[in-house]
Amino acid sequence: MYIFYNGRLITRDPQNPYFEHGAVVTDNDRIVAVGEEKTLLTQYPDAEKVNAQGQVIMPAFINTHTHIYSGLARGLSIAGYNPTNFYEILDGMWWKLDRCLTLEGTKYSAYATYLECIRNGVTTVFDHHASYKEIPGSLFEIADVAKQTGIRSCLCYEVSDRDGEEKCDEAIKENADFITYAEEQNSDMLKAMFGMHALFTICDKTFEKCVKANDGRTGYHIHICEGLNDVEDSRDNYHMLPVERLEKWGILGENTILGHCIHLTEPEMDKIAATNTMVVNNPESNMGNAVGCSPVLKMFEKGIMLGLGTDAYTHDMLESLKVALTIQRHNAQMPNVAWNEVTTMLFKNNPQIAKKYFGCELGVLKAGAKADVIVMDYLPFTPFSDQNIDGHMIFGMNGRQCRTTMANGRLLYKDRAFVDLDEEKISADIFKAAVKLWKDVNN
């Protein structure tokens, strides 16, 4: 049992949103009490104390779309890489990298990603993996690292025709095998989706195979309309809109996540809304890839469930939040829009998306919810409460201000030190794996 105390407490619980001097008590994987510090310290005298040192205690973050396979790419330079469009970014950088990613490389990409998540207060991730050099067993490698590091993970493999039918079939089987494994584990820390890349890299024959392999067991996690490639491919080769292709194969639905969704028509948005399909916006990645701005405001108007991801561009959800706000305002040329939408995406919708898969209450500090708690180093010099916390987060906080991270009742990171992970050794092993991968990529 732990008690987080000596901090300003933001709960995200409408019934008890803020305590100036608050405390959170956890027992095993659950929160058992939230309230005034003096009261709870008296009621739970034997709980192990986690001193927030006057900082901010709050719920941990959730990332609903990222890519572990890019974990070793930071600082990577590829000879001859000078992309002028989205396809050249994929083919010249990311596909080139994942064609060199071995099981060992996948393992250390997972370590790199999960350690960064912990440092940034992220305890739940939805990952979309690709490692076309060695596909079989790759999701299982990630799952092992997720268990060791303590991060709640929903995993899938990126099916694509880009490297031929044999590799495509291996990717389909990896999804199917891992879905079976996740079902057998029946853990609220590990779940599976059925992953697919983008429509322009998937033919109808592959769609048919994927639907058959999944057999309705879980939802799909798929990129759509990130660039114009999907629009042009669907129009020229299938004589329909991208969302219509998904509808044709039964991909849409309340358990499916569509990543990006930039180049959508209004009728496509209507289909997404009518089927209760989820969408995850990745604003910083979209800007970096120069693919456009997702119509977030219009999708909100239509009642679409929109979450916030990073596409692995960052592991800092507050960074993604800031960019989501600024790109929507820039795109609309209106300085008074998007505040409610982007904060809803991160603080309300991401927990709802996660609850669909993990079946538990996340993103809130209240009795019965999962014990995912963080402490942020933040001493405000202006008034601070639940009335303006989002303003403080957007203009004053970043992920690396996280000093303590608990996931599922397990203390992972305390006062900026990993609790039961050998950071020095793991970091050295990550570095070795990165050196090998970079060499392979440039050969």
Summary of the structure (lengths in Angstrom):
residues: 443
radius of gyration: 21.4
end to end distance: 52.1
largest distance: 69.2
contacts: 1597
relative contact order: 0.15
helix: 43%
strand: 22%
